[in-house]
Amino acid sequence: MSKRFFAHAVLITASVIGLVSIVSVVFPSFVEASSDSNSNRQEEVPSATTQALPPQPMLVAQSTALTGTWKANDGATYYVRQIGDQLWWYGEQNPTQPNFSNVFVGTISGITITGNWRDVPKGGANSSGSLKLKIVNFSRLEKITGSNFSGSVWTR
C-alpha cells in the first residue's frame, strides 16, 4: 500500500510541476506577480479569445489554442484540432445532408497556417486544393489564398 501511495504522490507532484511550468510560459506576468509578496497590485489577464496573438513559441506552447468549433462564412461548421504547430479540421455545410464536407491538414508558422484540404464523400462536392490562412486572433481566421475553397472567414 505504501508503494502505491508513493507512486500517486510522485504523479501528483509531477502534474503540479508541469501545470506551474505551463502557467509560467503562458502567463509569465502571473508568476512574477505571484512571487512578489509585497505587491498588492492585481493584474488583469485578457481572455484568450480577445488578446493579441503571442509570439510563435508561445502559440505553439498553447498547443490547443485554436481547438474548438468554428463557423465560417460559407455556412459550414468546422471542428478544429490543434496539436503544437499542426492543425486539422473536419468541416460540413449541414450535418444531415451537406452540399459539401471536407478535411484539412496544415502547419502553423507564426500567424500563418498553410495546408491542403479535400472534400470527403459525406457531401456532394468532390474537390481539393491548398489553403493559406491568417490567425487574426484566437477567435478569427481569415483566408489569404485558397484554390476552390468558398470559405474566407472563420469565427467562434
N, C-alpha and C positions, 0 to 999 in steps of 0.2 A: 504494500500500500504506500510506503514512503517513497519508493521509486516512481510510482505513478504521480504522487503529489509533486515531487521534484520536477518531473517532466512537464507537468502542467504549469508550474511556476516559471520554468525556463521559457516555455512557449509564450506565456502571458507577458513576461518581461521583454522578450524579443519583439512581440507585437507592439507593445507600448513604445519601445525604442524606434521601431520602424515608423509608427504614427507620428512621433515627435519629429523624426527626420523629414517626413513628407510635409508636415506643417511648416517646418523651418524653411523648406525650399519654396513652398507655395506662398507663404505669408511671412517673409523674413522680418517684417516690422512687428509682427505679433510676438515673435521670440525675443526681439530686442526689448520691446515694451514689457514683456513678462519678466525679463531678467533684471530690470531696473526697479528695485524695491522702493525707491524714493519717489518714483513717478506716480502721480495721481491722474495723469492725462490718459484719456480713453481715445484710442484711435478707431475711426470708423473704417471698416473693411468693406469696399464696394462689392456688390454681388457679382458672381461670375458672368452673369448674362449682360451686365451693363458696363463693366470695366473695360478699359483699353486692353488690347492684347499684350501679353507679356512677351519678352524676347523668346526666340526659338527654344533655347534649352528649357525654359520654364514651361512652354507649351507642350513639349514632349514629356516633361516631368508630370504634367497634368494629363496623363495618358488617356483619360476618358472625358476630357473637357467637351468634346463635340458629340459624345454618345447621347442618343436620345431620339425622340420622334420629331421630325421636321415636316413642315408643309411647304410646298413650292407653288409658284405662280402658274404652273402647268396643271393645277388641280390635283396633284398627287400627294400622297403621304410617303415619306422616306424614313426608313428605320435604319439609323446610322450607328455604327460601332467604330470607335477609335481605340486603337491599341498602339501606344507610342506614336511613331510617325506614320503608321498605316491607318487608312480609313476605308471602310466597306459600307455599302448600303444595299438595301432592297427597297425599291420604290414601286408603288402601284397607284394607278389613277382611281380605281374603285375596287374595294375588297371582294365583291361578289362577281362582277363582270367587267373587268378592266379593259379599256381600249389598249392600254399598254402596262407592262410591268417589266422592271429591269433591275439589274445588279451592277454595282460599280466597285472598283478597287483602285485606290490611289495612294500616293505618298505625299506627306506634308513636309514642306520645306519653307521655313519662315512662315509667311502668311498665305502661302500658295499651296493648293492641292492639285496635283497632276495625276491623271489616271485614265482608265478606259471603262466604258460601260457596254452592256449588251442586254437587249430585250430577252426575256425568258418566256416560255410557252404559255404561261397563265394568261397573258394578254394577247391581243390580236396583232400587235406590231412585231416586226422581225427586222430590227435594225441594230446598229452598233456604232461606236465611234470613240473619240477621245474627248476629254473634258479638262479644262483648267479653271479652277475656282479660286476666288479670293476669300479669305476668312476676314470678314469685316469686324466681327466680334463673336462671342460665344453663342449669339442668338441670330446671326445673319451670315449667310454665304452668298456670294454673287458669282455668276459665270463670267469668266474673262473670255474664253474661247471654247467652242464645242461644236463638233460636227453632228448634225442631225438630232440635236437634243433641244426640246422645246422649253424646258425649264430654265430660268435665268436667275431667280432669287429664291432662296430657302430661308425660312424663319421658324423660330419656335418660341 
